């Protein structure tokens, strides 16, 4: 699909891609926006604008911008928030922190433009380098674990509603359990949720015994990886638990909560996963996407609080999506 076709649909940002489809082995989208650097919970807070700025700079230095298709977040998507969140929750976020509301809506809009691009067949996959994160958000009416709206959960519901998808896989490799995503789909057999995390860390959820309930029983897979777990441990979890589950589930779309606070030397995590480990995980996900859903895969940044580590892991992930590593 040529860039002019994306332009017709209003999916490209102001900065154009320099690469044609013939110059890369995968058509990969990248969501960037200056608005991702605007919100800060408070000075010195680790979920800072610098997370986005350092990541963006690392992508520019890596020269990957010449190989991706830049995407602009969808605007006017507040109605889509209601696919997951209550009107009361949204109103509370707006009232107590309007700047956070705007930032979180922008991040959600980034994931939704990626869904449109991939589900319309315009791109193979996409990475949303957005903030604030979202996988802890439920309906409490307040910030939870730096999250306001659950971008990945909204994306799944949006893909189901707009594109009629019946089976969606969400994989979360963040150091912290994606309790908000689990909450959104715990009773639902149409979404398979797989999470690796340290169950003893915030928010204290994610027990392997929590497998779903009702029609959703068996479609929630939690894997506890204790402090100090590294590449071999997380790759083994994917190979031993995720791959067999996916073979039965056969997803039509794969979404990844790409939290890089599970990387070595993170400020808020104690896993030891290296950039090579994230490359391996991404390769596994690409193989599953190719096997079951025509390569359709979208990832969104969640945690990652060592500025350099988060940026380097994100670039390794993005380069792997492009299939140039």
N, C-alpha and C positions, 0 to 999 in steps of 0.2 A: 504494500500500500504506500503510495507516494505522499510526501508532505502536503501537497496541495489538497489531498482528500481530507487530511486531518484539519487543515485550515478551514475547509468548507463547513466542518462540524464545530468550529470554534474551540477545538481541543488544544491548540498549540499556544504557548505563551509568546511574549514579545521577543524573547531571544530565540532565534531560529536554530535548528539543528544543522550541522555542517555535513552530516553524513547521509548518504542515500542508502536505500535498502540493500543495494548491491555491495556496500562497503562493510557490512557487518553480518555476523552469522545469526543474530537475533535482533528483532525489532523491539527495543527496550525503551519504555517511557521513564521519565524522571520528573517528579513533581518538586519544583522549587518555587518559593515565593518570598519576597522581602518581609511579608507579614508574619512569617514564621519566627522572625527575630524580635518581635515587638513586645510580647507578653513576658512578664517576670513576676513570680509570686511575691518575692521580696528580695532585697539586695543580698547577695552571697548565697542565694538558694541554688542548689545544684541543678535544678531543672531550669537552666538559664538560656538566654538568647545566644550565648557563646556556643552552646551545643550545635545549633544550626549554623552559625557563622563559621566555626571550625570545620564542620562537615562540608559545607559549601566550598570553602577554600581548598580542602583536601581533594575534592572532586575536580576542581579547576586545575590544581597542580598535576593531578593524574592524567589530565587530558581526556577524561571520559566524556566531557561535555560535547566533544566533537563526534561522539559515537551514539548518543542517545537522542530521543525525541523529547523535548521539554514540554511539559504539560502545565497548564494554568488551572488552579482549583476552580471548581464550579462555584458560582455565587447563588444567592437566593435559595439555599437548600435547607432552611430551617424546618420546613414541613417534613423533610426526610428524617430529621432528628426524632420525630414522633414514631418512626418505625421501631424504635427501641425504648426511647425515653418518654416519660410522662410530661404532660404540659406543666404540671406543678414543679417537676425537677427543672425544666428549662426556664420557667419564670423565676425560680429561686436563684439559679446561676446568673441570669440577666440582672436581677435586682442587687445581688451581693457583690458581683464582680463583672461588670459589663465588658471590661477589657479582656478578661479571660473567656467570656462567652464568644466574643468576636474572634479571638485567636483559635479557640477550639472549633468553631464553625468553619473557619478557613481550613483547618487541618482535615475536618470531615469532608469538606468540598474537594480537597486534594485526592482523597481515596475514591470518591465517587467519580471524578473525571477519569481516574485510572480504570475503574470498573467499566465505564462506558467505552473507553479505548480498547480494552482487552476483549470485552464481551461482544463488541461490534466487529472484531477481527482486524482492527487497525494496527494493533500491536500484539506481540507475543506475551510480553510481561511488563511489569512496571514496579518501580520503587518510589515510595512517597517519603521524602526526606523532611518530614513535617514534625512540628511540635505545637502544643503540648501533647504528651502521650494520651492513650485513651482506655487501655484494657482493664483498668480498675473501676471505671465509672459504672454505677448502677443508677438508682433513682433516689438517692438520699437528699438531693437538692443542694449538695455542696461538693467541693473538691475532694477526691479520694485518691491518695497516692499520686498526686500531681495531675490527675485526670478529671475531666469535666463531662465529655461526651465520648461514648465508646465507638470510635471510628470504624474499627474492624467489624463490630457487630452490626452497625448501621450499614456498612458496605454489603454484608451478607444478606440482610433483609432487602436492601435495595436491588441487589442482583436477582433475588428470588422474585420480587415484585415486578421489576421492569423487564427482565429477560426470561422469566419463567423457569429459572433453574430449580431443580428438585433436590440436589445433593451438593452441599458445599463443605469443603474441608477447611478448618482453621487450625493452623499450627502456631504455637506460641513458645519461642525459645528464650524469652526474657528470664532473668534471674528470679524475678518475682512472679508468683502465680497470677494468671489473668482471671481473677475472681469475677470481674464484671462480665467477661465473655462467657464464663461458665454459667453465671446467673442468667444471662440472656437466652441460653439454649439448653438449659439443664433438663427440660421436659420435651425436647424437640429431636426427633429422629432425622430431620432433614439437614442438620448440621453436625458433623463430627468434629469435636473439639479435642485437640491433643496438646498438652502442655508439659514441658519440662521446666523444673524450677526447684528452688530450695523451699520446701514446705514449712520450714522453721523460721523463715524470714517474713517480712511484711507481705501480705496482710494476715498471715497465719492460716491460710486456707490451702487447698490443693492436695488433700489426702488422696492417696491412690484408691482408697475405699469409696470415694465419691465418683460413681460411674454413671450418674444420671438416674432419672426416675420416670415412671410411666412409660410412654412411648419412647422417651429418650434414654431409657436404661441401656447401657452398653455403648452409648455414643459420646461419653465424656471420659477421656483417658488422661489421668494425672500421673506423672512420673516424678517422684521426689529424687533429686540429685543433691546430696549433702554438700556442705561447704568443702571446697577443695576438689570437686569433680572437674574433670578436664575433657579434652577432645574425645578420648576413647569412650568415656562414660556416656556422653551425650549422643555420640554416633551410635553406640550400641543400643541406646534407648530407641532411637529412630529405626534402626534395623530390626530390632527384636519386637517392638510393640507397635510402631506406627505403620510400617510397610504391610504387615499382615492385615491390620485393620482397614487400611486403604484398599487392599485387594478385594475385600468384601464390600466396602462402601461404594467404590467407584465414583469419585467426585466429578462434578462437571466444572468446578472452579476451585482453585486453591488460593487461600489468603494466608499470609504470614504476619504475625505480630513479631517483628524483628527487633527484639530488645537486646541491645549489646552491653547491658550491665552484667550479663553472664560472661563477658570477656575478662581475661586476666587483668588484675590491677584496677578494677573498677572501684569507685568511691563507695558505692552502696551495695556491692556484691562480693562474694568470696569464691565464685567459681573460677576455673583456670582455663577457660576456653580461649584458644588462640585464633588469629585471623585464618590460619589454615583450617582450623576446625569449622569456622563459619563457611568457608569455601566448601568443605565436605557436606555440611548440612544443606547448603544451597544446591549443590549438585544432586543430592538425594531428592530434594523437592522438585527440581527441574525434570528429573527422570520420571517421577510420579506424575507430574503435570503432562509430560509428553505421552505417557502410557494411558492416562485415563481421561484427560480433558483438553486434548489438542494444544497442550503447552500453556493453557491459560493460568497465569499466576500473578498475584499482586502482593507486594510486601509493604508494610508501613512501619516506620520507626516507632519504637516504644521507648524503653529506658536506654541508658548508656551515659554515664556521668564522669568518666575520665575523658576529657575533651579530645585528646589525641587518640586514645584507644577507640572511642566511639566513631571518630572520623575514619580511622584506618579500617576498622571492621566493616563500616558501611561501604567504603570503597571496594573492599574485597568482595563483599556481597554483590554490589552493583556490577563489578567486572565479571563476576561469575554469571550473573543474569545475561550479560552480553555475550557470554561464552568466549571470552578472549583470554581467560586464565587457563 
